[in-house]
Amino acid sequence: MKTYLAIFTGSPASMDVWKTLDEGTRAAREQAGMQAWQEWATRNADAIVDHGAPLGKTKRITSDGIADIRNAMAAYTVVRAESQDDAAKLFENHPHFAIFPGDGVEVMECLPIPGM
């Protein structure tokens, strides 16, 4: 089994649409989304290594210094699967984009550090 990092992404445009929903509709979708997310986690419990968490604001550090930036990363989860395709299939129709305003999930293998 290999380990994969799944990054949940969301665009500013999708969030803008989410913000146009009235408070009652948004609250109902949040509740339905969290229930669906928990059901997804239960169905995939054997594959989940780390449930992850939502991600906050981003600071980018380069040789030029530190700057506030905005990116599309919204949350992460770590899973185990036989292949990247198998890991990706875990996220098909995920509530992140089926109910919430997220636009996708990016899955990449966590490779070993050479020499360690």
All heavy atoms as an XYZ file, in Angstrom:
886
protein
N       0.842     -1.183      0.000
C       0.000      0.000      0.000
C       0.886      1.244      0.000
O       1.894      1.296      0.664
C      -0.872      0.046      1.246
C      -1.963     -0.960      1.279
S      -3.343     -0.412      0.311
C      -4.656     -1.091      1.246
N       0.450      2.210     -0.743
C       1.147      3.493     -0.809
C       0.303      4.543     -0.087
O      -0.894      4.371      0.115
C       1.368      3.891     -2.264
C       2.278      2.929     -3.010
C       2.443      3.340     -4.450
C       3.359      2.371     -5.178
N       3.505      2.739     -6.581
N       0.941      5.638      0.262
C       0.267      6.732      0.959
C       0.079      7.892     -0.010
O       0.989      8.217     -0.786
C       1.100      7.182      2.174
O       1.295      6.045      3.023
C       0.384      8.263      2.951
N      -1.097      8.509      0.051
C      -1.448      9.605     -0.853
C      -1.992     10.788     -0.071
O      -2.768     10.624      0.865
C      -2.492      9.143     -1.877
C      -1.974      8.052     -2.777
C      -2.103      6.723     -2.414
C      -1.315      8.365     -3.961
C      -1.595      5.716     -3.227
C      -0.809      7.359     -4.774
C      -0.948      6.038     -4.395
O      -0.441      5.049     -5.190
N      -1.578     11.968     -0.497
C      -2.100     13.217      0.046
C      -3.198     13.707     -0.884
O      -2.980     13.810     -2.091
C      -0.981     14.261      0.129
C      -1.393     15.674      0.554
C      -1.899     15.677      1.998
C      -0.227     16.627      0.382
N      -4.360     13.969     -0.335
C      -5.473     14.522     -1.113
C      -5.673     15.963     -0.671
O      -5.879     16.235      0.514
C      -6.743     13.712     -0.877
N      -5.584     16.876     -1.620
C      -5.803     18.300     -1.351
C      -7.159     18.686     -1.937
O      -7.395     18.540     -3.136
C      -4.700     19.177     -1.993
C      -3.323     18.821     -1.429
C      -5.017     20.668     -1.803
C      -3.095     19.248      0.005
N      -8.037     19.166     -1.083
C      -9.344     19.647     -1.517
C      -9.170     21.088     -1.980
O      -8.584     21.907     -1.268
C     -10.343     19.597     -0.357
C     -10.587     18.202      0.147
C      -9.776     17.647      1.118
C     -11.631     17.446     -0.356
C      -9.998     16.360      1.587
C     -11.861     16.151      0.100
C     -11.044     15.614      1.069
N      -9.659     21.402     -3.178
C      -9.483     22.740     -3.731
C     -10.812     23.465     -3.891
O     -11.867     22.838     -3.990
C      -8.782     22.682     -5.103
O      -9.580     21.911     -6.005
C      -7.388     22.068     -4.985
N     -10.719     24.759     -3.898
C     -11.888     25.599     -4.107
C     -11.467     26.923     -4.711
O     -10.429     27.467     -4.353
N     -12.252     27.418     -5.617
C     -11.919     28.682     -6.272
C     -12.639     29.844     -5.591
O     -13.686     29.651     -4.975
C     -12.324     28.632     -7.742
O     -13.742     28.614     -7.841
N     -12.096     31.043     -5.727
C     -12.807     32.216     -5.202
C     -14.201     32.341     -5.825
O     -15.153     32.721     -5.141
C     -11.908     33.385     -5.607
C     -10.540     32.786     -5.709
C     -10.772     31.394     -6.239
N     -14.353     31.991     -7.098
C     -15.655     32.107     -7.757
C     -16.688     31.172     -7.130
O     -17.837     31.567     -6.913
C     -15.519     31.811     -9.255
N     -16.269     29.936     -6.809
C     -17.222     29.006     -6.192
C     -17.604     29.477     -4.798
O     -18.745     29.330     -4.375
C     -16.669     27.584     -6.171
O     -15.517     27.493     -5.370
N     -16.667     30.073     -4.093
C     -16.973     30.606     -2.762
C     -17.895     31.817     -2.863
O     -18.773     31.994     -2.023
C     -15.680     30.964     -2.032
C     -15.889     31.163     -0.564
S     -16.685     29.703      0.142
C     -16.097     29.782      1.773
N     -17.717     32.635     -3.888
C     -18.599     33.781     -4.096
C     -20.044     33.327     -4.301
O     -20.976     33.924     -3.761
C     -18.139     34.623     -5.288
C     -16.848     35.376     -5.005
O     -16.459     35.497     -3.826
O     -16.215     35.830     -5.989
N     -20.228     32.246     -5.066
C     -21.576     31.699     -5.277
C     -22.145     31.196     -3.953
O     -23.309     31.433     -3.630
C     -21.554     30.568     -6.340
C     -22.893     29.855     -6.404
C     -21.178     31.132     -7.699
N     -21.327     30.493     -3.166
C     -21.739     29.985     -1.856
C     -22.241     31.129     -0.969
O     -23.248     31.008     -0.281
C     -20.561     29.257     -1.208
C     -20.824     28.663      0.138
C     -20.463     29.178      1.349
C     -21.488     27.426      0.424
N     -20.853     28.345      2.356
C     -21.481     27.265      1.815
C     -22.081     26.457     -0.372
C     -22.052     26.161      2.443
C     -22.644     25.347      0.252
C     -22.623     25.205      1.637
N     -21.536     32.244     -1.004
C     -21.895     33.403     -0.166
C     -23.202     34.058     -0.603
O     -23.807     34.784      0.173
C     -20.759     34.426     -0.173
C     -19.536     33.952      0.575
C     -18.419     34.976      0.473
C     -17.164     34.494      1.143
N     -16.057     35.438      0.988
N     -23.652     33.810     -1.840
C     -24.913     34.399     -2.291
C     -26.130     33.629     -1.784
O     -27.248     34.127     -1.859
C     -24.997     34.462     -3.839
O     -25.030     33.139     -4.373
C     -23.844     35.262     -4.421
N     -25.906     32.398     -1.273
C     -27.025     31.619     -0.729
C     -27.558     32.290      0.528
O     -26.782     32.832      1.322
C     -26.569     30.195     -0.392
C     -26.046     29.344     -1.541
C     -25.489     28.029     -0.998
C     -27.133     29.090     -2.571
N     -28.858     32.234      0.725
C     -29.401     32.795      1.967
C     -28.931     31.938      3.142
O     -28.549     30.778      2.982
C     -30.929     32.890      1.912
C     -31.594     31.533      1.855
O     -31.746     30.906      2.926
O     -31.955     31.096      0.747
N     -28.954     32.530      4.333
C     -28.395     31.886      5.519
C     -29.020     30.514      5.799
O     -28.324     29.560      6.135
C     -28.569     32.801      6.737
C     -27.809     32.320      7.946
C     -27.847     33.321      9.094
O     -27.781     34.537      8.831
O     -27.956     32.865     10.235
N     -30.316     30.390      5.643
C     -31.001     29.118      5.893
C     -30.568     28.034      4.921
O     -30.323     26.890      5.320
N     -30.476     28.385      3.655
C     -30.047     27.422      2.635
C     -28.610     26.990      2.880
O     -28.281     25.807      2.821
C     -30.186     28.029      1.225
O     -31.551     28.378      1.008
C     -29.713     27.067      0.152
N     -27.759     27.964      3.182
C     -26.351     27.658      3.441
C     -26.205     26.757      4.669
O     -25.468     25.770      4.645
C     -25.542     28.942      3.603
C     -24.056     28.716      3.522
C     -23.233     29.985      3.405
N     -23.580     31.000      4.368
C     -24.053     32.210      4.050
N     -24.232     32.553      2.798
N     -24.337     33.082      4.993
N     -26.947     27.049      5.739
C     -26.879     26.228      6.958
C     -27.357     24.802      6.687
O     -26.747     23.838      7.166
C     -27.705     26.873      8.070
N     -28.427     24.659      5.915
C     -28.946     23.325      5.586
C     -27.924     22.545      4.751
O     -27.710     21.350      4.986
C     -30.273     23.441      4.840
N     -27.283     23.216      3.794
C     -26.275     22.542      2.968
C     -25.038     22.186      3.789
O     -24.436     21.133      3.586
C     -25.902     23.399      1.766
C     -27.024     23.364      0.716
C     -26.702     24.086     -0.534
N     -25.601     23.448     -1.269
C     -25.123     23.937     -2.399
N     -25.631     25.027     -2.927
N     -24.128     23.324     -3.019
N     -24.664     23.059      4.739
C     -23.526     22.750      5.609
C     -23.816     21.501      6.439
O     -22.964     20.618      6.562
C     -23.207     23.925      6.524
C     -22.514     25.068      5.817
C     -22.342     26.305      6.681
O     -22.859     26.349      7.823
O     -21.695     27.252      6.201
N     -25.012     21.423      6.991
C     -25.385     20.267      7.803
C     -25.415     18.995      6.948
O     -24.860     17.964      7.327
C     -26.741     20.488      8.462
C     -27.138     19.346      9.380
C     -28.469     19.610     10.084
O     -29.187     20.544      9.770
N     -28.781     18.770     11.042
N     -26.040     19.060      5.789
C     -26.091     17.901      4.891
C     -24.695     17.515      4.431
O     -24.353     16.326      4.346
C     -26.981     18.210      3.691
N     -23.865     18.510      4.145
C     -22.504     18.255      3.693
C     -21.655     17.587      4.759
O     -20.911     16.641      4.469
N     -21.759     18.050      6.000
C     -20.976     17.447      7.074
C     -21.439     16.020      7.352
O     -20.624     15.134      7.604
C     -21.032     18.306      8.340
C     -20.251     19.614      8.205
S     -18.572     19.437      7.541
C     -17.807     18.367      8.739
N     -22.733     15.769      7.268
C     -23.238     14.412      7.453
C     -22.713     13.511      6.329
O     -22.248     12.403      6.575
C     -24.760     14.386      7.476
C     -25.310     12.988      7.683
C     -26.823     12.965      7.783
O     -27.472     13.981      7.989
N     -27.386     11.787      7.648
N     -22.774     13.996      5.102
C     -22.280     13.215      3.963
C     -20.770     12.986      4.085
O     -20.267     11.907      3.763
C     -22.622     13.919      2.649
N     -20.036     13.993      4.561
C     -18.585     13.863      4.721
C     -18.289     12.785      5.773
O     -17.407     11.945      5.590
C     -17.991     15.199      5.148
C     -16.511     15.353      4.903
C     -15.509     14.521      5.328
C     -15.864     16.381      4.186
N     -14.291     14.988      4.931
C     -14.475     16.132      4.227
C     -16.318     17.516      3.526
C     -13.541     16.974      3.625
C     -15.383     18.347      2.930
C     -14.009     18.077      2.977
N     -19.025     12.797      6.878
C     -18.829     11.783      7.918
C     -19.173     10.389      7.397
O     -18.482      9.416      7.718
C     -19.646     12.134      9.156
C     -19.102     13.347      9.884
C     -20.019     13.872     10.968
O     -21.117     13.372     11.167
N     -19.577     14.901     11.676
N     -20.220     10.284      6.590
C     -20.571      8.994      5.993
C     -19.465      8.526      5.044
O     -19.120      7.347      5.026
C     -21.915      9.098      5.269
C     -23.086      9.262      6.213
C     -24.376      9.658      5.520
O     -24.390      9.821      4.277
O     -25.387      9.830      6.236
N     -18.897      9.455      4.265
C     -17.777      9.123      3.384
C     -16.605      8.614      4.218
O     -15.987      7.596      3.873
C     -17.370     10.347      2.559
C     -16.145     10.111      1.732
C     -16.098      9.599      0.473
C     -14.782     10.346      2.124
N     -14.786      9.499      0.050
C     -13.971      9.950      1.050
C     -14.182     10.847      3.271
C     -12.587     10.052      1.091
C     -12.796     10.941      3.318
C     -12.017     10.550      2.228
N     -16.292      9.295      5.318
C     -15.165      8.895      6.173
C     -15.406      7.517      6.790
O     -14.483      6.705      6.884
C     -14.936      9.941      7.257
N     -16.621      7.232      7.170
C     -16.951      5.918      7.736
C     -16.786      4.828      6.673
O     -16.188      3.783      6.945
C     -18.385      5.917      8.299
O     -18.468      6.902      9.340
C     -18.765      4.559      8.858
N     -17.297      5.072      5.457
C     -17.182      4.090      4.370
C     -15.720      3.824      3.999
O     -15.372      2.729      3.572
C     -17.906      4.578      3.108
C     -19.377      4.373      3.086
C     -19.976      4.597      1.702
N     -19.492      5.759      0.976
C     -19.970      7.000      1.110
N     -20.954      7.254      1.957
N     -19.472      7.979      0.392
N     -14.874      4.822      4.158
C     -13.476      4.718      3.734
C     -12.501      4.670      4.906
O     -11.303      4.911      4.721
C     -13.143      5.885      2.803
C     -13.935      5.802      1.520
O     -13.676      4.948      0.682
N     -14.937      6.650      1.378
N     -12.994      4.314      6.083
C     -12.171      4.338      7.299
C     -10.896      3.506      7.162
O      -9.844      3.900      7.670
C     -12.988      3.866      8.499
N     -10.981      2.367      6.476
C      -9.805      1.512      6.333
C      -8.703      2.164      5.501
O      -7.536      1.810      5.643
C     -10.190      0.179      5.695
C     -11.035     -0.690      6.623
O     -11.065     -0.409      7.845
O     -11.653     -1.641      6.123
N      -9.050      3.090      4.648
C      -8.071      3.746      3.782
C      -7.531      5.048      4.368
O      -6.477      5.519      3.946
C      -8.691      4.034      2.410
N      -8.237      5.629      5.316
C      -7.848      6.943      5.841
C      -6.739      6.806      6.883
O      -6.894      6.135      7.893
C      -9.069      7.685      6.428
C     -10.094      7.947      5.315
C      -8.635      8.983      7.106
C     -11.416      8.504      5.805
N      -5.616      7.465      6.616
C      -4.473      7.494      7.520
C      -4.598      8.689      8.461
O      -4.313      8.613      9.643
C      -3.148      7.588      6.721
C      -1.952      7.745      7.635
C      -2.995      6.374      5.818
N      -5.016      9.819      7.907
C      -5.162     11.069      8.655
C      -6.362     11.795      8.058
O      -6.383     12.079      6.859
C      -3.888     11.904      8.512
C      -3.913     13.230      9.253
O      -4.986     13.652      9.733
O      -2.844     13.860      9.339
N      -7.370     12.076      8.884
C      -8.565     12.766      8.393
C      -8.235     14.161      7.888
O      -8.985     14.736      7.106
C      -9.642     12.847      9.490
C     -10.300     11.542      9.728
N     -11.356     11.097      8.987
C     -10.029     10.562     10.624
C     -11.728      9.903      9.415
N     -10.926      9.554     10.404
N      -7.107     14.708      8.342
C      -6.724     16.033      7.884
C      -7.514     17.121      8.575
O      -8.025     16.934      9.678
N      -7.635     18.251      7.877
C      -8.285     19.415      8.460
C      -8.483     20.479      7.389
O      -7.813     20.454      6.356
C      -7.420     19.991      9.584
N      -9.368     21.425      7.665
C      -9.449     22.596      6.788
C      -8.132     23.377      6.887
O      -7.445     23.323      7.906
C     -10.604     23.411      7.377
C     -11.366     22.458      8.218
C     -10.369     21.448      8.727
N      -7.808     24.104      5.835
C      -6.580     24.890      5.810
C      -6.902     26.377      5.898
O      -7.867     26.846      5.299
C      -5.800     24.600      4.523
C      -5.370     23.140      4.356
C      -4.797     22.909      2.963
C      -4.372     22.747      5.430
N      -6.091     27.093      6.642
C      -6.292     28.525      6.824
C      -5.524     29.345      5.804
O      -5.092     28.857      4.758
N      -5.330     30.605      6.140
C      -4.617     31.531      5.252
C      -3.183     31.063      5.040
O      -2.608     30.387      5.879
C      -4.642     32.936      5.851
C      -6.045     33.507      5.895
C      -6.059     34.905      6.462
C      -7.493     35.417      6.462
N      -7.593     36.773      6.960
N      -2.613     31.467      3.909
C      -1.301     30.981      3.496
C      -0.248     32.079      3.539
O      -0.493     33.213      3.120
C      -1.381     30.428      2.056
O      -2.362     29.402      2.026
C      -0.051     29.862      1.604
N       0.927     31.712      4.027
C       2.131     32.547      3.940
C       3.101     31.814      3.022
O       3.304     30.614      3.152
C       2.794     32.706      5.306
C       1.960     33.425      6.332
C       2.438     34.821      6.497
C       1.646     35.493      7.628
N       1.490     36.894      7.372
N       3.681     32.524      2.069
C       4.686     31.939      1.176
C       6.041     32.493      1.570
O       6.218     33.711      1.678
C       4.371     32.283     -0.278
C       5.385     31.730     -1.258
C       4.931     31.967     -2.692
N       5.970     31.724     -3.643
C       6.295     30.526     -4.122
N       5.635     29.469     -3.715
N       7.251     30.400     -5.005
N       6.990     31.572      1.792
C       8.327     31.954      2.197
C       9.284     31.629      1.054
O       9.323     30.502      0.558
C       8.760     31.194      3.476
C       7.781     31.484      4.627
C      10.173     31.593      3.873
C       6.633     30.556      4.717
N      10.015     32.639      0.594
C      11.016     32.471     -0.453
C      12.298     33.157     -0.003
O      12.341     33.757      1.083
C      10.546     33.098     -1.785
O      10.488     34.523     -1.619
C       9.183     32.557     -2.216
N      13.301     33.121     -0.844
C      14.549     33.823     -0.510
C      14.340     35.331     -0.451
O      15.157     36.052      0.119
C      15.647     33.473     -1.521
O      15.238     33.834     -2.822
N      13.214     35.807     -1.014
C      12.899     37.241     -0.964
C      12.162     37.631      0.313
O      11.950     38.813      0.560
C      12.048     37.640     -2.173
C      12.814     37.536     -3.479
O      14.053     37.739     -3.463
O      12.179     37.236     -4.508
N      11.719     36.649      1.096
C      11.027     36.955      2.340
C       9.707     36.211      2.466
O       9.495     35.173      1.843
N       8.817     36.785      3.260
C       7.529     36.176      3.584
C       6.415     37.065      3.045
O       6.452     38.287      3.219
C       7.377     36.006      5.107
C       8.498     35.109      5.652
C       6.006     35.439      5.456
C       8.574     35.068      7.168
N       5.439     36.424      2.409
C       4.321     37.193      1.848
C       3.020     36.426      2.059
O       2.991     35.194      2.074
C       4.541     37.423      0.355
N       1.938     37.173      2.241
C       0.610     36.582      2.274
C       0.192     36.290      0.843
O       0.365     37.135     -0.042
C      -0.406     37.557      2.892
C      -0.153     37.794      4.369
O       0.297     36.866      5.050
O      -0.404     38.928      4.832
N      -0.321     35.071      0.599
C      -0.815     34.721     -0.731
C      -2.160     34.025     -0.598
O      -2.564     33.629      0.486
C       0.168     33.816     -1.518
C       0.288     32.440     -0.850
C       1.511     34.488     -1.691
C       0.868     31.385     -1.754
N      -2.810     33.872     -1.728
C      -4.062     33.126     -1.783
C      -3.876     31.983     -2.771
O      -3.308     32.173     -3.849
C      -5.197     34.041     -2.249
C      -6.550     33.397     -2.162
C      -7.623     34.414     -2.394
N      -8.918     33.776     -2.231
C     -10.055     34.388     -2.370
N     -10.087     35.665     -2.678
N     -11.185     33.746     -2.202
N      -4.288     30.792     -2.382
C      -4.218     29.653     -3.284
C      -5.556     28.912     -3.240
O      -6.477     29.321     -2.538
C      -3.033     28.731     -2.939
C      -3.144     28.174     -1.542
O      -4.211     27.776     -1.094
N      -2.030     28.130     -0.834
N      -5.647     27.822     -3.967
C      -6.911     27.089     -4.068
C      -7.043     25.982     -3.026
O      -8.075     25.321     -2.972
C      -7.040     26.497     -5.471
N      -6.026     25.769     -2.188
C      -6.079     24.689     -1.210
C      -7.051     25.022     -0.076
O      -6.952     26.086      0.535
C      -4.691     24.403     -0.664
C      -3.770     23.820     -1.714
S      -2.143     23.373     -1.088
C      -1.332     24.969     -1.096
N      -7.975     24.088      0.190
C      -9.000     24.319      1.210
C      -8.890     23.367      2.389
O      -9.245     23.725      3.515
C     -10.390     24.190      0.575
N      -8.434     22.131      2.159
C      -8.331     21.126      3.211
C      -7.465     19.986      2.695
O      -7.099     19.956      1.518
C      -9.712     20.608      3.591
N      -7.142     19.042      3.596
C      -6.367     17.884      3.167
C      -6.817     16.635      3.914
O      -7.421     16.716      4.983
C      -4.864     18.107      3.378
C      -4.446     17.946      4.829
C      -3.942     16.735      5.296
C      -4.575     18.985      5.734
C      -3.579     16.580      6.628
C      -4.221     18.840      7.058
C      -3.718     17.633      7.516
O      -3.376     17.481      8.832
N      -6.516     15.486      3.336
C      -6.716     14.169      3.943
C      -5.587     13.286      3.430
O      -5.120     13.458      2.306
C      -8.084     13.562      3.528
O      -9.131     14.382      4.041
C      -8.271     12.152      4.046
N      -5.144     12.329      4.247
C      -4.129     11.377      3.829
C      -4.763      9.984      3.802
O      -5.420      9.587      4.772
C      -2.912     11.390      4.783
C      -1.864     10.372      4.357
C      -2.303     12.789      4.859
N      -4.585      9.279      2.678
C      -5.172      7.940      2.524
C      -4.105      6.943      2.072
O      -3.051      7.331      1.590
C      -6.339      7.935      1.505
C      -7.479      8.831      1.974
C      -5.869      8.333      0.115
N      -4.439      5.656      2.227
C      -3.606      4.574      1.698
C      -4.395      3.836      0.643
O      -5.595      3.610      0.794
C      -3.231      3.596      2.808
C      -2.098      4.081      3.635
C      -1.236      2.935      4.157
N      -0.126      3.500      4.889
C      -0.108      3.646      6.202
N      -1.106      3.221      6.929
N       0.926      4.203      6.784
N      -3.707      3.461     -0.437
C      -4.341      2.713     -1.519
C      -3.268      1.966     -2.290
O      -2.074      2.279     -2.185
C      -5.106      3.662     -2.438
N      -3.700      0.990     -3.085
C      -2.779      0.203     -3.906
C      -2.167      1.046     -5.027
O      -1.037      0.815     -5.423
C      -3.496     -1.006     -4.503
C      -3.859     -2.061     -3.482
C      -2.658     -2.750     -2.850
O      -1.606     -2.861     -3.511
O      -2.778     -3.160     -1.683
N      -2.936      2.004     -5.553
C      -2.454      2.819     -6.666
C      -3.037      4.225     -6.567
O      -3.997      4.455     -5.821
C      -2.870      2.194     -8.002
O      -4.272      2.311     -8.172
N      -2.501      5.128     -7.348
C      -3.025      6.490     -7.382
C      -4.453      6.490     -7.924
O      -5.295      7.241     -7.433
C      -2.120      7.387     -8.227
C      -2.511      8.849     -8.140
C      -1.533      9.750     -8.851
O      -0.832      9.329     -9.771
N      -1.469     10.997     -8.428
N      -4.727      5.639     -8.910
C      -6.093      5.541     -9.428
C      -7.061      5.084     -8.343
O      -8.166      5.617     -8.216
C      -6.167      4.586    -10.620
C      -5.569      5.182    -11.883
O      -5.476      6.423    -11.979
O      -5.203      4.398    -12.780
N      -6.650      4.084     -7.546
C      -7.507      3.623     -6.447
C      -7.720      4.732     -5.419
O      -8.826      4.908     -4.898
C      -6.904      2.395     -5.768
C      -6.947      1.148     -6.625
O      -7.748      1.106     -7.582
O      -6.169      0.211     -6.343
N      -6.668      5.479     -5.128
C      -6.793      6.593     -4.180
C      -7.740      7.650     -4.735
O      -8.616      8.153     -4.024
C      -5.423      7.201     -3.891
N      -7.606      7.960     -6.011
C      -8.469      8.965     -6.635
C      -9.933      8.535     -6.596
O     -10.822      9.359     -6.340
C      -8.023      9.227     -8.069
N     -10.186      7.268     -6.827
C     -11.568      6.769     -6.842
C     -12.263      6.934     -5.498
O     -13.486      7.029     -5.434
C     -11.598      5.310     -7.280
C     -11.306      5.153     -8.762
C     -11.227      3.698     -9.167
C     -10.817      3.601    -10.633
N     -10.561      2.235    -11.057
N     -11.489      6.999     -4.405
C     -12.081      7.218     -3.084
C     -12.828      8.551     -3.022
O     -13.743      8.718     -2.213
C     -10.995      7.210     -2.001
C     -10.268      5.899     -1.744
C      -9.094      6.132     -0.810
C     -11.222      4.866     -1.176
N     -12.434      9.501     -3.861
C     -12.971     10.855     -3.783
C     -14.020     11.170     -4.853
O     -14.508     12.302     -4.914
C     -11.817     11.865     -3.842
C     -10.892     11.723     -2.669
C      -9.768     10.909     -2.751
C     -11.177     12.352     -1.475
C      -8.935     10.743     -1.660
C     -10.336     12.197     -0.375
C      -9.221     11.387     -0.469
N     -14.374     10.173     -5.672
C     -15.420     10.410     -6.667
C     -16.713     10.806     -5.962
O     -17.102     10.192     -4.980
C     -15.651      9.162     -7.514
C     -14.549      8.883     -8.491
C     -14.815      7.673     -9.359
O     -15.254      6.630     -8.827
O     -14.577      7.781    -10.572
N     -17.359     11.853     -6.440
C     -18.628     12.358     -5.890
C     -18.526     12.727     -4.416
O     -19.507     12.642     -3.679
C     -19.752     11.336     -6.112
C     -19.944     11.059     -7.579
O     -20.056     11.971     -8.382
N     -19.952      9.788     -7.936
N     -17.343     13.132     -3.978
C     -17.136     13.533     -2.577
C     -17.998     14.753     -2.251
O     -18.201     15.623     -3.107
C     -15.652     13.844     -2.355
C     -15.296     13.996     -0.922
N     -15.553     15.148     -0.224
C     -14.713     13.135     -0.053
C     -15.142     15.000      1.025
N     -14.615     13.789      1.152
N     -18.508     14.853     -1.025
C     -19.335     16.011     -0.655
C     -18.631     17.359     -0.796
O     -19.289     18.388     -0.907
C     -19.700     15.764      0.809
C     -19.224     14.422      1.159
C     -18.405     13.880      0.046
N     -17.289     17.350     -0.837
C     -16.546     18.606     -0.997
C     -17.015     19.371     -2.229
O     -17.137     20.590     -2.203
C     -15.047     18.316     -1.093
C     -14.210     19.500     -1.435
N     -14.037     20.557     -0.569
C     -13.504     19.803     -2.550
C     -13.254     21.467     -1.134
N     -12.911     21.022     -2.340
N     -17.288     18.651     -3.303
C     -17.771     19.326     -4.514
C     -19.173     18.901     -4.908
O     -19.773     19.513     -5.784
C     -16.789     19.160     -5.687
C     -16.386     17.756     -5.989
C     -17.174     16.948     -6.781
C     -15.217     17.247     -5.468
C     -16.800     15.648     -7.061
C     -14.826     15.943     -5.745
C     -15.627     15.147     -6.539
N     -19.721     17.871     -4.266
C     -21.090     17.451     -4.564
C     -22.111     18.274     -3.773
O     -23.244     18.450     -4.223
C     -21.270     15.962     -4.260
N     -21.708     18.770     -2.601
C     -22.612     19.569     -1.755
C     -22.007     20.930     -1.453
O     -22.663     21.956     -1.561
C     -22.931     18.820     -0.440
C     -23.662     17.505     -0.743
C     -23.769     19.703      0.490
C     -23.868     16.599      0.459
N     -20.740     20.933     -1.057
C     -20.053     22.185     -0.730
C     -19.568     22.874     -2.009
O     -19.613     22.282     -3.087
C     -18.870     21.892      0.202
C     -19.286     21.517      1.596
C     -18.989     20.265      2.111
C     -19.973     22.406      2.402
C     -19.357     19.912      3.399
C     -20.352     22.070      3.691
C     -20.041     20.820      4.189
N     -19.033     24.098     -1.910
C     -18.618     24.820     -3.114
C     -17.223     24.477     -3.611
O     -16.691     25.174     -4.465
C     -18.689     26.280     -2.663
C     -18.347     26.234     -1.210
C     -18.997     24.954     -0.713
N     -16.617     23.410     -3.099
C     -15.298     23.033     -3.570
C     -15.342     22.622     -5.032
O     -16.370     22.179     -5.534
N     -14.207     22.757     -5.719
C     -14.225     22.430     -7.144
C     -13.460     21.170     -7.492
O     -13.527     20.707     -8.626
C     -13.739     23.603     -7.995
C     -12.314     24.035     -7.688
O     -11.593     23.329     -6.971
O     -11.910     25.092     -8.192
N     -12.750     20.560     -6.550
C     -12.044     19.336     -6.871
C     -11.209     18.809     -5.723
O     -11.134     19.411     -4.652
N     -10.596     17.658     -5.971
C      -9.658     17.032     -5.043
C      -8.459     16.596     -5.869
O      -8.622     15.945     -6.902
C     -10.280     15.813     -4.327
C      -9.280     15.194     -3.356
C     -11.571     16.184     -3.601
N      -7.266     16.975     -5.439
C      -6.034     16.587     -6.124
C      -5.330     15.539     -5.272
O      -5.147     15.740     -4.071
C      -5.140     17.808     -6.336
C      -5.794     18.852     -7.217
C      -4.966     20.105     -7.397
O      -3.784     20.130     -6.985
O      -5.508     21.081     -7.959
N      -4.963     14.402     -5.890
C      -4.369     13.286     -5.163
C      -2.958     13.034     -5.685
O      -2.758     12.881     -6.887
C      -5.235     12.008     -5.329
C      -4.576     10.814     -4.669
C      -6.631     12.242     -4.758
N      -1.989     13.004     -4.762
C      -0.605     12.761     -5.143
C       0.044     11.804     -4.155
O      -0.288     11.812     -2.967
C       0.187     14.063     -5.224
C       0.260     14.830     -3.927
S       0.139     16.621     -4.084
C      -1.584     16.878     -4.402
N       0.939     10.964     -4.669
C       1.630     10.007     -3.814
C       2.628     10.718     -2.917
O       3.320     11.655     -3.337
C       2.367      8.975     -4.675
C       3.018      7.874     -3.835
C       3.708      6.815     -4.665
O       3.582      6.823     -5.911
O       4.396      5.972     -4.053
N       2.707     10.276     -1.667
C       3.716     10.748     -0.728
C       4.937      9.843     -0.914
O       4.924      8.671     -0.529
C       3.205     10.672      0.703
S       1.748     11.673      1.021
N       5.947     10.367     -1.554
C       7.138      9.590     -1.895
C       8.116      9.543     -0.729
O       8.174     10.482      0.083
C       7.816     10.202     -3.117
C       6.955     10.280     -4.376
C       7.643     11.101     -5.454
C       6.606      8.888     -4.879
N       8.903      8.469     -0.646
C       9.899      8.397      0.420
C      11.003      9.441      0.204
O      11.311      9.790     -0.940
C      10.452      6.982      0.294
C      10.121      6.536     -1.085
C       8.905      7.302     -1.516
N      11.556      9.901      1.292
C      12.680     10.839      1.208
C      13.931     10.032      0.882
O      14.231      9.056      1.581
C      12.861     11.612      2.522
C      11.611     12.427      2.825
C      14.112     12.493      2.483
C      11.600     13.094      4.181
N      14.642     10.385     -0.188
C      15.836      9.614     -0.570
C      16.845      9.568      0.569
O      17.113     10.573      1.232
C      16.393     10.394     -1.776
C      15.228     11.155     -2.302
C      14.378     11.482     -1.113
N      17.378      8.384      0.812
C      18.424      8.216      1.816
C      17.931      8.163      3.241
O      18.724      8.112      4.173
N      16.625      8.150      3.452
C      16.112      8.102      4.828
C      15.410      6.812      5.085
O      14.804      6.204      4.339
C      15.203      9.277      5.114
C      15.955     10.574      5.004
S      15.225     11.987      5.826
C      15.357     11.586      7.528
